Amino acid sequence: MTVTVVGSIAFDAVSTPFDSRDRIHGGAAFHFAQAASFFTDVRVVGPVGDDYTDEDVALLATRGTNVDDVERVAGGKTFFWKGHYHEDLNTRDTITTELGVFETFEPKLSAASAEADVLFLANIVPAIQRAVRAQAPAAKWVALDSMNLWIDIARDDLVAAISEVDCLILNDEELAQLTGARTSYAAAQAIFGWPIPEGSRGLSSIICKQGSYGAQLFTKDGGGFTAPVFPLESVVDPTGAGDTFAGGVVGYVAARLAADPSLPVDRDVLATALVYGTATASHNVEGFGGERLFELSGDALRERVGRLESLINFRDVPVELRA
């Protein structure tokens, strides 16, 4: 079972109150692939410039990630982002954003990438997400991420893109901005009520990222689940946590479909996927960029999944309730 991810590949410069890095690997497609490659084969589609060396590509290809569709743009410069995190690590200032080759990115999927069983549309222009979706009509399951910018300036295209995928992944503020709803649950119900285009399966699940509070799942049939954040003594760098989380979620779904292609991607599958995504992201934030995931073992990831599952173990012991 193969996952194709389409999105940014970048260099980041990150500073926190505790430490800094001047040049680390980043970008949505990079972080997603580092996580999803624990579960299945991953194909990355994204552009880089001349400054992205063979050694950089080799790191992107960790755990066998296929980089055949990484576009090397002659004379171009790789997307670069520089930011600083405040003391609480929940707020940050963007100091520099240089789109470089990403500014004119027009994805062209090879036959192998277009035929992937699972597709992840990382945070890019919604019209481009739709164009990529059209290149992979046979994908069994498709997930999409976005951001506040596209809600502001390309809402109609984003709504159209959402209607063409199976799973939407946004944070709580973005869901509120997209719908005007006051709660994430109300926002999910509003989106599930949108018209389904002819020929589309229609959106069946929404995952709400809640940062340091965990993540929530909503399914169109009324199912739901809340995954707590993994308890950590310290966080080093939150950059890429959301994309790493998405990689764990989507990678887990792909692994389950590989074992049983007829399996419905329902509430139970996605609830477990949230636990795996949360565990994977918890490792990512313990280092800068991809430092932790480069050295992470599958056994260490599974051990943290087990600890998360023990945290949410619940058995009701009824008591008498007052009238």
N, C-alpha and C positions, 0 to 999 in steps of 0.2 A: 504494500500500500504506500503510495507516494503522495507527499504534500508539496505543492508549489506555493511559494510565498513571493509576492510582488511588492516591493517597497524600497525604502532608502537604505543605502550602505554609506556609512559616514565615518569621519574622524571627529572625536569630541575632545574638548578641553574642559575639565571639571574641577571646581574648587569647592571645598566645604570648610566649615570652621576648624576642621581637624587635619585636613590633608588636601593634596591636589595632584592632578595629572595634566600634563600639557598636551598629550597626544595619545588617545586610546581609541579602540575600535567601538563604533556605535552605529546607530541607524536602526530603524524598525525591523528591516529584513535580517540584519545581522543578529540582533538579540533574539528574534523569533526563531531563527534557524539553530542558534546555539541550544535553545531549549527543546524544540521539536525533534532534533536529531537524537535525543535520548530514546525516542519511541519508534521512529520510522525513518524512511528515506526522505530527504528534503531536497528540493530543487529551488535555488534562489534566482530571482529575476530582478536585476537592478543595475544602475550605472555607477562606474567609478572612473576616476581620471588617471593620468600618468603617475600621480603621486601614490597610487595604490599599488604597492610592489607585489612581486610574486610571493614574498613571505606573508604579506597581509592576506592575500588570496588563500594561502595555505591555512591560515588561522580560521578564515571564514569556512573552509572546508572541513573543520573539525568533525569527527565522528562520521566521515564519509559524505558530508553535504555536497551535492552536485553543484558546481559553479560554472557549468558550460554556458548558461544564459546570463552570466554577469557580463555586462557590456563594458568593454574597455574603450573609453573615448579618447582618441589621440589628441593631445594638446589641451585636454580638459583637466579640471580640478575637482576632486572628490568633495561632496557635501561636507561642510564643516559647521559645527555648533560649539559655542563656548558659553558656559553658564556658571553661576555661583549659587550655592545653596545656603539658606539662612540656618540659624542655630537649630531650629526644630526639624530641619530637613524636609519639611512639607511645603515650604515655599522656596522659590528660586527666582533669580533674575537672569534673563537671557542677555548676554553681553554682545555676542556676535552670532549671526546666522549668514552663512555664505552657501547658497544653493549649489553653485558650481554646475556640474553636469546634470544634476537632478532637476534643474529648472526647465530643461527641454526634453525630459525623459518621456519617451513614447514606447511603452513596453511592446515587444514583439516576441511572443512565446514560441519556442521551438515546438515541434510535434510532441516531444516527450513531456515538456512542461504543460502543454495544453491538454494532454491526456491524463494528467494526474487525477487520482481519485478524490483528493481533498484539495481545496484551494483556499488560501488566506489572502485577502485583500488588505494589506497594511494601510496605514494612514497616508493616502495620497489624494490628489484631486478626484472628486467623485466621478467626473466624466471619464477619467482614465480608469477608475475602478470598473465602470460599466463596460468600457471597451475591452478590458482584460476578461471580465466575466463572459463576454460574448465569444472570446477566443477559446473558452473551456466549457462548452455547453453540456458535456457529459459528466462533469464533476458530480460525485455522489453527495457531497456536503461542502458548503461554502460558508465561510465566516468573514465578517467585515469589521474593520476598526475605522474610526474617524476622529475628528477633533472640533473644537469650538470655532476655529477659523472657517471651516467649510459650512458649518451651520449658519454662520453670519453671511457669507458671500456666495454660497452655492447650494442653498438649502434644497431647491427643487431637484437638482441633480443628485444630491445625497439621498433624498426621499426615494427617488427612482432607483438608485443603487441598492438601498436597503430592501426594497420590494423584490429584488432579484436574487437574494441570498437566503440562507437558512438560519444564520445566527448573526446577531448584532452585538458587538462588544463596545461599550462606551462607559465613561465614568458617570457618577451620579449628577454632577453639574451639567454635563453635556446632555444627558437625558432630559433634565429639566429645561435646558435651553431649547432643545429640539421640539419639545411638546408644550411647554408652558405649564406642565403639571407640577403639583407641589410635592409629590412623593414619587420615588422611583417605581413603586408598584403602579400608581396611576399613569405614569409615563409609559410603562410597558403595555398596559391595557390599551392606551390610546394608539400606540404604534401597531399593536396586533389588530386593531380595528381598521387600519388603512386598507384601501382596495388592493386586491391581488391582481397583477397584470395577467392577461391571457398567456398561457404557456408556462407560467411560473409556479413553483411549488408553494411559494409564499413563506414569509418569515415564520419560523416555529419556535425560536428561542431568543432570549435577550439576556446577556450577562452584564451586570452593572458592577464596574470596578469601584471600590470605595477606599482605595489607598490603605492607610494604616488600620482601617476597620474591617478589611477583608473584601468579600465579593458576594453578590447575590445573583441567583438564577431565577428567571421567570420563563415559563413555557406557555405556549398558546393554549394548551389544554388545561391550564390552571395549576400546573405543578410548580413547585418552587424549592429553593434550597439556599442556605446561607453558609458560606465557608469563612471561618475566622482567619485572621491573619496569624501567621506562625510567630510565636513569641521569641524575640531575639534580644540578646543583651545589648547589641549595638548595631547600627546601620551605618555603612561606610558611604555608599553612593546609590541613591534611588534611581538614577538614570537608567532607562530601559526596563524598569520593573514591569510596566504594563505590557510591553511587547514580549518579555520573557514569560509572563503569566499566560498570555495568549498562545505562545508556543507550546507551553505545557498542556494547556487545554486542548488545542487542536491536535497536537501530537498524540495525546492519549486517545482522542476520538478516532484518529487514523489507525492506531494500533488495535483498537477494539473492532473496527471495520475490517482490518486485515484478518483477524481471527474468525469473523463471521460477517461476510459482506451483506447479508440480509438483515443484520441487526438494526433496529430503529434507533436513531440517535435521540433518545427520549430523556425524561427527567433523571432517571437513575444513572444513565451513562454520563450525562453532563454534570450531575452532582459530583460524581467521582472525579471527572475531569477537572472540576474546580479545585478539588483537593490537590491533585497533581500539579495544576498550574500554580497554586499558592505555594506549595512546597518548593517548586523550581524557582519561583521569583524570590523566595526567602534566601536562597543561596546567592542569587545574583546580587542582591543589595549588600552582601557582606564584603564585596570588593568593588574596585573601580572597573567600569566597562565589562568586559567578558572575563576578567581575571579569575573569578571563582568557578565559572562554568567550564573554563578550559581544563581545570584540574579535577573537577567534580566526577565522582564515579556513580554509576547506576545504583550501586548498593547504598551509598550515602543518601542519594535522593529517595530511594524507597524507605530507608529508615526514618526520614523526616516525614514522609507520607504517613507512615504508621503512627508517629507521634501526633500528627494532626488528627487522624481518625480517632485516636484515644481521647483527644480533647473534646470532640463533638459527640462522643458516645452518650446516649440519653435513654433513660427508661423511666416512664412515668410511674410515680408512686402516688396514687390518688389520696387526697385528704378531703375531709368534709369542708364544704364551702358555705359561707354564710349567705343568707337570703338578702 
